[in-house]
Amino acid sequence: MKALLPAFLALTCPCLALETKPWFGDQYAFNMTTAFAYSRFDKVAGASRQLSSPLNNRDILIDLGFTPSAVLDLQLEAEFGKTTYTNWALRSGALQARYQLLDDIAGDPVSFALGMIVRGAPEHFLRDVSTPYAAECNMELTSAVGKEWSSEGYWTMRTYGFATIGQANRGYPWTRELFVWQYNLYDTHRFTLFAEGNFGFGNKQHVNVKHFQGWGKFQHQSIDLGGSYGYQLGLYGVLTASYAHRVFAHNFPEHVNFFMLSYCLPFSLF
């Protein structure tokens, strides 16, 4: 059944382009995901100095995932960004490693995976409040737990939760939480609803958007709600359109609209 589980990209912030679900692909198989994301906002909640004009952000994401064993999954990501104040350049790079402890497809009650993400971001992008990272070097410990239901040889519905705790080379810890529900109609149409929270435990309030160096020292909070539709192109992967809206923000960009179009192609060299 795992051959029928190409990567399904869930969108909130661009930093969630890395895989979050607790199910892995076939052993020795690769997943190549490319995506274009756009977001826009004109206000930062609780800012001491407010934006003079809306911020428009564009990202191109390139992800390569590899499953070297049944319980190990690796992923590399390159993120290229363009903001209102910064031209196209490498916005961040990340490495993710995950280990699956339980697999409900193999008979366990649920699927459960632990992992780690290491992400680097250049200093000039951190001066922009639209860049969602804490500092230059960001590390997160991750966990994901989920349950899948299947019929006629493919999964029909699944739900899972994903959570991280992070720390950067400066600043204070943060957590991210993601809750996802997915429905697979005729193994062709993929529907997803999701909610994500992002909470930073810094001691700074009132963001100065003109003098900014990353989110690591701020007490920031946000909740995003969204959904996506994916179309299975047979053996040629999944094309997915996603949208999310920020419904709550504290010391963070508010009323943000996120759009993403992504394409994921599973393949094997063996």
C-alpha positions as CSV (number, residue, x, y, z in Angstrom):
1,M,0.0,0.0,0.0
2,K,2.9,2.4,0.6
3,A,3.4,2.6,-3.1
4,L,0.1,4.4,-3.2
5,L,1.3,7.1,-0.7
6,P,3.1,9.9,-2.7
7,A,4.0,12.9,-0.6
8,F,1.1,15.2,0.2
9,L,2.2,18.7,0.7
10,A,0.5,20.6,3.5
11,L,0.8,24.4,3.5
12,T,1.0,26.9,6.3
13,C,4.2,28.8,6.4
14,P,6.9,28.0,3.8
15,C,8.9,26.3,6.6
16,L,6.2,23.5,6.6
17,A,7.1,22.4,3.0
18,L,9.1,19.6,4.7
19,E,7.1,16.4,5.1
20,T,5.0,16.2,8.3
21,K,2.9,13.0,8.1
22,P,4.0,9.9,10.0
23,W,3.8,7.6,7.0
24,F,6.9,7.0,4.8
25,G,7.3,5.9,1.2
26,D,8.6,2.7,-0.3
27,Q,12.1,1.6,0.8
28,Y,14.8,3.0,-1.6
29,A,12.2,5.3,-3.2
30,F,12.6,9.1,-3.8
31,N,10.2,12.0,-3.8
32,M,10.9,15.2,-5.7
33,T,8.6,18.1,-4.8
34,T,8.6,21.5,-6.4
35,A,6.3,24.3,-5.3
36,F,5.6,28.0,-5.8
37,A,4.2,29.9,-2.7
38,Y,2.8,33.4,-2.4
39,S,1.8,35.2,0.7
40,R,0.6,38.8,1.5
41,F,-0.1,40.9,4.6
42,D,-0.2,44.6,5.5
43,K,0.0,44.6,9.3
44,V,2.0,43.0,12.1
45,A,0.0,42.5,15.3
46,G,1.4,44.4,18.3
47,A,4.0,46.2,16.2
48,S,5.6,49.3,17.7
49,R,6.2,50.6,14.2
50,Q,3.8,49.4,11.5
51,L,4.4,48.6,7.9
52,S,4.2,51.5,5.4
53,S,2.9,49.2,2.6
54,P,1.8,45.6,2.2
55,L,4.5,42.9,2.0
56,N,4.3,40.4,-0.9
57,N,6.4,37.3,-0.6
58,R,7.2,34.7,-3.2
59,D,8.9,31.4,-2.6
60,I,10.1,28.5,-4.8
61,L,10.7,25.3,-2.9
62,I,12.6,22.3,-4.1
63,D,12.5,19.2,-1.9
64,L,14.2,15.8,-2.4
65,G,13.2,13.0,-0.1
66,F,14.7,9.5,0.2
67,T,13.6,6.5,2.2
68,P,16.7,4.3,2.7
69,S,14.9,1.8,5.0
70,A,11.4,1.0,6.0
71,V,11.8,3.1,9.2
72,L,14.1,5.9,8.1
73,D,13.2,8.9,5.9
74,L,15.5,11.8,4.8
75,Q,14.7,15.1,3.1
76,L,16.7,18.0,1.8
77,E,15.1,21.4,1.0
78,A,16.2,24.5,-0.8
79,E,14.0,27.6,-0.5
80,F,14.4,30.6,-2.8
81,G,12.5,33.7,-1.9
82,K,11.6,37.2,-3.1
83,T,10.0,39.7,-0.8
84,T,9.0,43.4,-1.1
85,Y,12.5,44.4,0.0
86,T,14.7,41.5,-1.1
87,N,15.2,40.2,-4.6
88,W,15.4,36.5,-5.6
89,A,18.0,34.6,-3.5
90,L,18.4,31.5,-1.3
91,R,16.1,32.1,1.6
92,S,16.9,29.0,3.6
93,G,18.2,25.4,3.3
94,A,17.1,22.5,5.5
95,L,17.8,18.9,6.3
96,Q,15.2,16.6,7.9
97,A,15.7,13.1,9.3
98,R,12.8,11.0,10.7
99,Y,12.5,7.6,12.3
100,Q,9.2,5.6,12.4
101,L,8.6,3.7,15.6
102,L,5.0,2.5,14.9
103,D,3.2,1.8,11.6
104,D,-0.5,1.3,11.5
105,I,-0.3,0.0,7.9
106,A,1.8,-2.9,9.3
107,G,-0.7,-3.6,12.1
108,D,0.2,-1.2,14.9
109,P,-2.6,0.9,16.5
110,V,-1.2,4.1,15.0
111,S,1.7,5.4,13.1
112,F,4.3,7.3,15.1
113,A,7.5,9.0,14.0
114,L,10.2,11.1,15.6
115,G,12.6,13.4,13.8
116,M,14.9,16.4,13.6
117,I,15.1,19.5,11.3
118,V,18.1,21.7,10.9
119,R,17.5,24.9,8.9
120,G,19.9,27.7,8.0
121,A,18.7,31.2,6.9
122,P,20.9,34.0,5.7
123,E,21.1,37.2,7.8
124,H,19.7,39.6,5.2
125,F,16.4,37.6,4.9
126,L,16.0,37.6,8.7
127,R,15.7,41.4,8.6
128,D,12.4,41.0,6.9
129,V,9.4,40.3,9.2
130,S,7.9,38.0,6.5
131,T,10.7,35.5,7.1
132,P,9.3,33.0,9.7
133,Y,12.6,31.8,11.2
134,A,14.2,32.6,14.6
135,A,17.8,33.1,13.6
136,E,20.6,31.9,11.3
137,C,20.7,28.3,12.6
138,N,17.4,26.8,13.6
139,M,16.9,23.3,15.0
140,E,13.7,21.4,15.8
141,L,12.8,18.1,17.3
142,T,9.7,16.7,15.7
143,S,7.0,14.1,16.4
144,A,4.0,12.9,14.4
145,V,1.2,10.5,15.2
146,G,-1.6,9.4,12.8
147,K,-4.2,6.9,11.9
148,E,-5.2,5.7,8.4
149,W,-8.3,3.9,7.0
150,S,-8.2,2.0,3.7
151,S,-10.5,0.3,1.2
152,E,-9.9,-1.6,-2.0
153,G,-6.1,-1.4,-1.9
154,Y,-5.7,2.4,-1.2
155,W,-6.2,4.7,1.8
156,T,-9.5,6.5,1.9
157,M,-9.1,8.7,5.0
158,R,-6.4,9.6,7.5
159,T,-5.8,12.1,10.2
160,Y,-2.6,13.0,12.0
161,G,-1.0,15.5,14.3
162,F,2.6,17.0,14.1
163,A,4.4,18.9,16.7
164,T,7.9,20.4,17.1
165,I,10.0,22.2,19.8
166,G,12.7,24.4,18.4
167,Q,15.8,26.4,19.4
168,A,18.0,28.6,17.3
169,N,21.6,29.8,17.8
170,R,20.1,32.9,19.6
171,G,16.8,33.7,21.2
172,Y,14.3,31.5,22.9
173,P,12.5,28.2,22.1
174,W,9.3,27.9,20.1
175,T,6.8,25.2,19.3
176,R,4.7,24.4,16.2
177,E,1.6,22.2,16.1
178,L,-0.2,20.9,13.0
179,F,-3.5,19.0,12.9
180,V,-4.5,17.5,9.5
181,W,-7.5,15.6,8.1
182,Q,-7.3,14.1,4.6
183,Y,-9.8,12.3,2.3
184,N,-8.8,10.3,-0.8
185,L,-11.7,9.9,-3.3
186,Y,-11.2,7.1,-5.8
187,D,-7.4,7.3,-5.2
188,T,-7.5,10.4,-7.5
189,H,-8.9,13.4,-5.6
190,R,-7.1,14.3,-2.4
191,F,-8.9,16.8,0.0
192,T,-7.1,18.2,3.1
193,L,-8.1,20.4,6.0
194,F,-5.5,21.6,8.5
195,A,-4.8,24.0,11.4
196,E,-1.4,25.1,12.5
197,G,-0.1,27.0,15.6
198,N,3.2,28.7,16.0
199,F,4.2,29.9,19.5
200,G,7.5,31.6,20.4
201,F,8.5,32.0,24.1
202,G,10.8,35.1,23.8
203,N,10.6,38.0,26.2
204,K,10.3,40.8,23.7
205,Q,7.0,42.5,22.8
206,H,6.1,45.1,20.1
207,V,7.9,44.3,16.9
208,N,9.8,47.1,15.2
209,V,9.5,46.2,11.6
210,K,12.2,48.7,10.6
211,H,14.8,47.2,12.9
212,F,14.3,43.4,12.9
213,Q,16.7,40.4,13.1
214,G,14.5,37.3,13.3
215,W,11.7,36.0,15.6
216,G,13.9,34.2,18.1
217,K,13.5,36.8,20.9
218,F,9.8,37.6,20.5
219,Q,6.8,36.3,22.3
220,H,4.9,35.6,19.1
221,Q,1.7,33.5,18.5
222,S,-0.3,32.6,15.5
223,I,-3.0,30.2,14.3
224,D,-3.5,29.4,10.6
225,L,-6.5,27.5,9.0
226,G,-6.4,26.1,5.5
227,G,-7.2,23.4,3.0
228,S,-5.9,21.9,-0.2
229,Y,-6.9,19.9,-3.2
230,G,-4.6,17.4,-4.9
231,Y,-5.1,15.5,-8.1
232,Q,-3.3,12.2,-8.6
233,L,-1.7,12.0,-12.1
234,G,-1.5,8.3,-12.2
235,L,2.2,7.2,-12.0
236,Y,3.3,10.8,-12.6
237,G,2.7,12.1,-9.1
238,V,0.3,14.6,-7.4
239,L,-0.5,18.2,-8.3
240,T,-1.8,20.2,-5.3
241,A,-3.3,23.6,-4.8
242,S,-3.4,25.0,-1.2
243,Y,-4.7,28.0,0.6
244,A,-4.4,29.1,4.3
245,H,-5.4,32.2,6.2
246,R,-4.1,33.4,9.5
247,V,-7.0,33.8,11.9
248,F,-5.1,34.8,15.0
249,A,-1.8,36.6,15.6
250,H,0.1,38.2,18.5
251,N,3.4,40.0,17.8
252,F,3.3,38.3,14.4
253,P,2.1,39.1,10.9
254,E,-1.7,39.0,10.9
255,H,-4.5,38.3,8.4
256,V,-1.9,36.6,6.1
257,N,-3.1,34.9,3.0
258,F,-1.0,31.9,1.8
259,F,-1.3,30.3,-1.6
260,M,0.8,27.4,-2.9
261,L,0.9,25.3,-6.0
262,S,3.0,22.1,-5.7
263,Y,3.9,19.0,-7.7
264,C,5.3,15.9,-6.2
265,L,6.8,13.1,-8.2
266,P,7.7,9.7,-6.6
267,F,10.4,7.7,-8.4
268,S,13.0,5.0,-7.8
269,L,16.5,4.3,-9.2
270,F,16.4,0.7,-8.3
